[in-house]
Every structure is written in structure tokens, then in C-alpha cells.
């Protein structure tokens, strides 16, 4: 039985539907369009990220990247003397930023995050303008920026992986939309080399290729554009280390087992937050695109692939959800081309109100974990010299950066050695769940570069030293605990017998 359109859609004619992908708008483009739009988007990008400048750090990922950048600047090697489960592009960007502006502050990378948001918004505006006209371009850019901070501030305001990945994903679709297949593959590679899940944008890129240019040449250009930068990154770091740390070595980490309720609650909470932020986007999408054929199959695929990336690993951290926002902004823009003009005003007003609420949250949100890390860092500074190395057994790598002390191990958090992450509290936490081969390397580091101070910052979590035999033996044999704890953390100094 055919579905009867809502009364507000019965007047819609074929001419009023959003134009199909690749067709030039019938109206003559307004002169000076980008000269007017880009400054407005730049101001909006800066305003939405004002809270990011109000904290030294927003989450441990920023601290991890800052410590990596310092180690690389001192001659370290990625996937060798410092390691992470991420591709190399963002640590190298942090290193370059520190080289130019200094490493005492993250302000330079926070400015770069504003630029990344502006580029993403401009690319989305370019996609929408080409498909549906000037007004659609403005709508897509503004809607994206308004919704871009619609999560917990520690996820949305941090200058970390997703923020720098999104310009590449938007560029991939922008290039594919114009048949520039080599550039599209290069943009997909940039997204992947920022964070692995950025490679999900390859799905809509290949769909567009199949729809518009299903030739071997186009496919070859896309493949070379993607494959060559990835191969170069692997070669310039270390091929085995690159593959292990970015692809094959995280099997236990990407698991739902052991923290089901905790992860489920996090997934529901972050979905609800993004739903609130997208309150102006979702109703038009649901109302229109389920009825009208609008030529946005690639956008639905982009959204579906991004949703799959959020699901991957079963952790559902808030910053994962940022990947959903660009395709949602474009889908909403497509829907708003069909609806009466007052629906556009309503969508913009609703999104602006949501943005204001998340801005207020970002300005007022306390950061107790940052305060904790700062107190630990002050204690580390007071008890060690600048040339001495330190081991912080915890999940706050920023302590090394705040204390300006070199880590004694290439493993900057206990998570890499125990599989602990984000409150995982089940059976898959412990020494035997570490990434393969890490404990022999760690034991060697403790022999050759014995830390002057060890900070047990586990605070009752499942990776406490008494549950980690190798570390427990090291502490019992060579170290003694200081009598006073620092904010719940226990400090160990070398014993005379050690």
C-alpha cells in the first residue's frame, strides 16, 4: 500500500527536489560567495571552540600526543621508542607544531583544530553548493559547526584524532563528487593515517566511483592515491611496527567482553548527547528523506560506514561519534531543500540553541582528572631531577608532559600492558591480556633505564600492581613506597638494596 506523504510535502514537485549529484545548479552562482561565507564560518568555528582554550588539556589523548611529540623531537622513533595504537600523522603534526611554537602549551594545536573545523565546514559547504545551490552551501557549513561540539566537552573540545581526521573525510567526498579519483584516494589515506576508522569514507567514495566512472583507470587512481601514502608511512616508520600497532595488535582491546554494562551505558549516553545536539537535523531527515528520492545514496552510505566505525571496538567513546556529524549535516541540508523555508530557520535556531548549551557546558565543566594529574606532576617534579626518568603506572600520560620528565618506558599508559581502557573492569584486564611481546620489552626497559621514581596511579583499578606480577616483583625488590600518598597515588623511590 503506498505511503501518503504528510500534508506539508504534498505540494512538493519534481522541480523542488534537491538536484541530483553532479548536476550544476540552475541559478548563476553569486559573485563573492566564498569571500563572504568563509569569514563567517571562520568566526563560527572559533566561537564554537572557545572552551578548548580554557583548559591546558581536555583528555588523556592530548597528553599522550604531547608526550609522543616531545620524545620524537628528542630523537625517538614512532613504533619503537614510543608506541601507540594509532597511525603516525597526528603525533607528527604535534611534533611540528611544538617545533615552531614550543612544547609548553597546546595552544598551537588548539588553533590548528579550529582550522581543521573550518576546512571541514568549507568542504561540506562546497559539496552542498555544487549539488543544491548557494543557500544549501551556507546551510551545510553552518549546521556542521553548530553541531560539531554536541558531546561531552572532553570529547568535542579536545584537539585529538577525530577533529583532524574529519577534514580528510570531507575532502575525500568533495573530490569523489567531482571525479578526482586520485585526490579522493589521497584524502582517504589522510583520514586513515590520522585514525584508522577514517578509512570508512572509502565506502561512499567507491560507491560514487561505481555510479559515475566505473572504469579500471578511475579505480586504479583511487587505489594508488590511497595505497601509496599508507605504504610510505609504513616504510618511514617501520613496516612491522606500523602494521602491528595500527592493525593487528589490538585484538583484545577491540572486545565487548568484560565491561558490557559500562560500555552499554556509555553508548546510550553519548548517543543521547549527539541526538540532543542534532535535534535540528534529525527531524527534517526523518520527515523527508524516507519519502522523497533525493540522490543522496552516497551520504547514507557515508553515515552507515561512519556508524560502523563508531561500533568498531565496542568502546563507544564520545569522540568516536564526531565522525557521524558531517554526513548528518549534509543529509539534513538535502532534506531542508524540500521543506518550506521556515523549516530551515527552525533547524538553524534549534541547532544554535543546542550549540549554546554545549558551549556553556564547555566553559563551566570541571576537570577533576586534570587537577589530579597536575598534583601528581608537581610531586614528580619535586622528587626528581630534569634528567631522571619516571614511570607513571596509570592512564594519564599527560603527567609526563606536565612534570617535564621523560618516561622510563615506551608504553605511556598501563593500558597497553594490561588491556585496561575506559573503565574496562571485567576478566580481560591483566598482564596476560597485554599486546603481544610488550612485557619482555618492558622488563628490559626497567633493567636498562631504571626509573628514579615510580608512581602507582592505579587507585584501586583492575591494573593495580598487586594484580600485575612482573611490576609487583619489581616494586618489592628494588623500590620502597614513600609514606605520604599524593591524591591517592603511591610514590615509589629506589631502595638502597635496589
N, C-alpha and C positions, 0 to 999 in steps of 0.2 A: 504494500500500500504506500503510495508516495507521501513524502513528508510535506506538510503545508508550511510554508515559510511564515515566520512571525509577521505581524502586520507592518512592523517598521521596515521589513525587507521586501514587501510585495511590489513596491514601486521600482525596485532595482532592475535596470535594463542591462543588456549585454554591454552596452557602451559604458555603463558606470562601474563595471567590474575593474579591479586592478589589472593593468596591462600585463600581458604575459612576459616572461623573462626574455630579455634580448630585444624587445621592441622599443624603439625610441619614443619618448612621449611626444604627443602631437603638438603640444604647446612649445613655442620657442623658448629656450632656456633664458631665464632672467639674467641680464648682464650684471656682473659683480656679485654673483650668487655666493661664491666661496669667500670673497672678500668680506662679506657681511656675516656669513654663517660661522666661519672658523673662529673669529674673535669671541663670538657669543658662546660657542662650545668650549673654548679655552677657559673663559670665566667660569662657566658652569662646572667644568672638570676640576678647576682649582677650588671652588666653593665646596663641592661635594667631598673633597679630600682634605679640607682644613683640619679635621680632627687627627689625621695621620701625623701632623707636625706637632701635636700636643703631647706625645709620648716618645721617649727615647726608643722604645721598642714596643711592638704590639703583640708579637707572639714568638715562640722559640725558633720558628723558621727564619725570621730576620736575624736572630742571634747566630744561628748555625751558619747562615750565609756570610755574616760579618767575620766570624772566626775563620771560615774557609778562605775568605779573601785575604786575610792577614797572613795565613800560612802560605798561600800561593805567592803573595808578594815577597815573602821571605825565602823563596826558592823551593817551596813544596810542590808536589805533583798530585793532581787530582787522580783518585782511584788508586793512590799509592801511599803517600804520606798523609793524606786526608781523604776521607771517603764519605759518600752519602748515596742514598738510593735514587738520586736524581741525575738528569743529564747535565752537561757542563756549562750551558750557555749563561745561566744566571749567576753562578759563582764567578765566572769570568767578567760579567758585567759589573758586579760588586767590586771586584778587584780593580777594574779600570776606573770606576768612579772614585774609589779610595785613592788611587794613584794621582788623580787630578785634584781632588778636593780634600784629601785627608781622611783618615780612618777613625777619627774620634767621634764622629757623628754620622747618622744615617740620613741627614737632610738631603744630601745629593741624590741618593737613590729614591727618596720620597718625591723629589721633584721629577725624577725620571718616571716614577709611577704615574704622576699627573700627566706627563707627556704620553705615556702608554695609553691612558684612558682617553685622551684627546684623539690619538690616532685611531683607536678602535671606533670611537663615535663618528669620526670623519669618514672612515671606510664604510661603516654601516649606512651613513647618510648617502654616500656615493652609490651604494648598491640600490637603496630605496629610490633615489632620484632617477637613476637610469631606468628603473622598472616602472615607476608610478608618478614621476614628476617632482617638481621643486618642493612642493609642500610636504610630500612624503619624505624627502630627504631630510628636511628640518625636523619632522616628527620623529624619525628613527634615531637621529643623533641625540635629540633632547631626551626622548624616552629612555634610551640606553643609559645616559648619565644619571638621570633621576633614580633609576632602579639599581644602578651599579653598586650602591652602598647598602643595599637592603638585606643585610645579615648582621650577625654579631660584629661589633667594630673590630675585634681582634682578628676576624676573618676578612672583613671587607676593607679595612683601612691599612692593613699590613702591605708592605712593598715586597711581595713574595711571588711565587711561581705563577699563579693563575693570572694576576694582573698583567704580567709581562708576556704571558702566553696568548692572551686574547687578541692583541693587535695582529699576530701572525695568523690566527684562525680567521679573523675578518678579512685579512689580506688574501688568504687562500680563496675564499669565496668571491671576493672582488675580482681577482684575476681570472678565476674559472668562469665567472659570469661574462667576461669579455673574451674568452677563448685564448687566454695567455697561459698555456698549459705548463710551460717550463717554469714560469714565475709562480704559478699555483703550487707546483710541486715543491719549489724552493720555500714558499711560505709554510706549507705543511711541515717541511723539515724544521723550519724555525720554531714552530709550535711544539713539535716533538722534542727538539733539543732543549726547550725550556722546561717542559714537563711531558712525560710520556703520554699522558691522556690527551694532550693537544693533537696527537695524531688522529683522533677521532674525526677531525674535519676532512680527512681524506675521503670519507664516505660520501658526503654531498659533492665533493669535487669530482669523484669518479662518476657519480650519477649524472652530473652536468655534462661530463665528457661523453658519456654514453648517449645522452639525449641530443647533443648538438654536434659532436665531432667524433663519432665512433671509428676513428682511424688508428692504425698502428703508430703513425707518426705522433699523433697527439698523446697516445698512451706512453710512448717512449719518452717524449719530452717531460711528461709528468713524472715518470719513474726516475729519469735521470735527475730532474730537479729536486726530487725528494731524496734519492739514494746517495748522490754524490756528497752533499754536506754531512749526512749521517756517517758515511764511511770516513770522511776527512776528520770528523770529530773523534771517531773511534781510533783512528791512526795517530792523531796528535796527542791523545791522552795515553791510552794503552788498550789495544783491541780486546784482550781478555777482560781487563778490569771494567771497560765500558759496558761490555755485554753482561757481565756478572752483576754489576751494581745497578744497571738500569733496566735489565730484563729478567735474567734467570735466577737471581739470588734472593728473591723476596717471596718465595712460595708460602712460608709460614706466616709472613706479615699479611698477605692477601687472603685472610681467612676470617670467616664469621664465627668460628668456634671459640668458645671461652669467654665471650663478652656479649652474648646475644641481647640481653635486656638493655645493657648500657648503650650498645650500638643502635638498637631499635629506638630508644628514647632520643638519641642524638639525631637520627634520621628524621623522626617525626618533628622534632623541634626546629631543625634547620629548614625542613620543607615548609613548615608553618610560617617561619620568618620570611622566606622568599615569597611565599604566597601572599603575605601581607604587603610586601614591597611591590608585588606585581598586581595589586588589586585593581589598578587602572588598565592593565594589559590583558589579563585573562578573560574578563567578560566579553570584550569585542572578539577575541579569538574564538571562544566557545560559541558565541551568538552567530557569527558569520561564516567562519571557515568550515564548519561542519555542513553547511548548506551550499555555499557558492563555490564554484570551481575557479580558483584564482591563480593557478600556475605557480604555486609555491611548494611543490613537492620536494625540492632541494632543501627548503627551510625546515620542513617537517623531518626530513632525514637528518639534517644538522642537529635539530633538537633531540631526536631519538638517539643519535650517536653520542651526543653530549650527556644524555641521561645514562646511557650505558657506561660512560666514563665515570660518572658520579658513583654508580653502583660498583665499579671495579674495585676490588679490595675490601669491600664491606666495612668501611670505616665512616663514611658519611660526614667527614669534617665540613664545617660551614664553607670554607674557601673552595671546596670542590664544586659547590653549587654556582659559583660565579660563571662557570662555563656554559650554563644554561641561558644566561641573560641576553647575549647577542641574538641568538635565533628567536627568542621570545620577543625582543624588541622589533625585529623585522616582521614576524608574524602578526603582531599587534598593528604595526603600520599598514600591512596589507589589508587587515580587516577594517581599519578605520577609513580606508579609501571608499568602502562600500557604504558604511553607515552615514547617517546625517551628520552634518558638520558639528552640531552641538555635542555629539559623542566624542569627538576629538578633544574639545575643550574639557569635557568631563574626565577623559582619560588623563590628560595633562595635569588637571587640577588634583585628581586623586593621587597621581604619581608624585606630584610636588609636595603634597601633604605628607605622604609616606616618607619622602626624602627628608623633609624637615624633622620628622620624628627620629629617623635613624641618625641624622646629623646631631640632634640633641643628645641622643644616647652616646654617640661617639665623643662628644665634648665632655659629658658628665661621667662616663663609665669609669669605675675604679679599676686599677690594675694591681691587685694584691700580689700576683706572682712576679711582676716586675719589681715591686718593692722587696720581695723576698730575695730575688736574685741580686739586687743591689746590696742588701745587707750581707749576703754571703760573699759577694765580690769585695766589699770593704774589709771583711775578715781575712780573706785570702791575701789582699794587698798588705795588710798589717803584719802578716806572719811569713811572708816570702819576699825574696828579692826579685828585681826585674828579670834577672837571667835564669831564675829557677822555674822548673816546670811543675805543673799541678794536674791532678786527676780529680775531676768532679764527677762523682758517681750519681747521676741523676738524669733528668730530661730537660735541663735548662742550660744548653750550650752557651747562651749569652753571658753566663757567669765569667767565662774565659775572656770575652771581649770587654766586659765591664771592669774586670780586675786587671786587664792588660797583662795577662800571664799566658804563657804558651801551654797548650795541652800536652800531657805526657803520652797521650795515645792518639792514633789516627781516628779512633772511634770516639766521636764527640759526645755521644749520649749512651746511657746504659741500654737504650732500646735496641741498638744494633747488636748487642751482645746477649740480650735476653728475650728479644721479640716483644718487649713491652712497648705499648703505644697507646696514648689517649685513653687510659683507664682500663686497658685490657686486664681483666682480673681473673681469668679462668686458668685452666690447666696448661695452656700453651705459652707460659712465661717461665723462663729459666735458662740455664746455661745450655742445655741440650737443644733449645729451640733457636739458638743464635744462627746468624748467617754462616754458612759452611766455611770452615777454616779460620774463623776470626779469633777463637780463643788461643790457639798456638801463637798467632801473631801478637795478641795482646800480652801473653805471658812473656814473650821475648822482649817486648817494649818495656815491661816492668823490670826486666833484668838489666837492660842496656841504658834505659833512660829513667831511672828510678825517680818518681816524683818526690819533691820536697814536702808536699802536703797532699793528703787525700781527703776529699770532702764527701762524706756519705750523706747525700741529699735524698735518700730514698723515702724517708719519713713514713715508714710503715707500708710502703707499696710492695707489690709482689716481687720486685727485683732487689729487695734488701740484701745486704751482704751475707747474712746468715743463711740465705736461700741460694747463694751462688758460691759453691765450694772453692773454686780457684781464687776468687777475690777474698773470701773469708780466710783462707790459709795465708795469703799474702799479708793481710792486716794483722793476723795473730802472730805471725813470725817476725815481721820487720817493722811494725808500726805500733804506736800506743795512742789511745784517744786522749784528747785534751779534756779537762774536767768540765768545761762550760760549753754547752751547745749554743749554736747560733741560729736562732729562728727555727729550731727543730732539727738542724743539720749537725752531724757529729764530725769534728775535725780530727784527723789523724796525722801525727808527725812521726818522723823516723825514730825508732827506739835506738838505744845505744847498741844493743846487740844486732840491730839491722844495719 
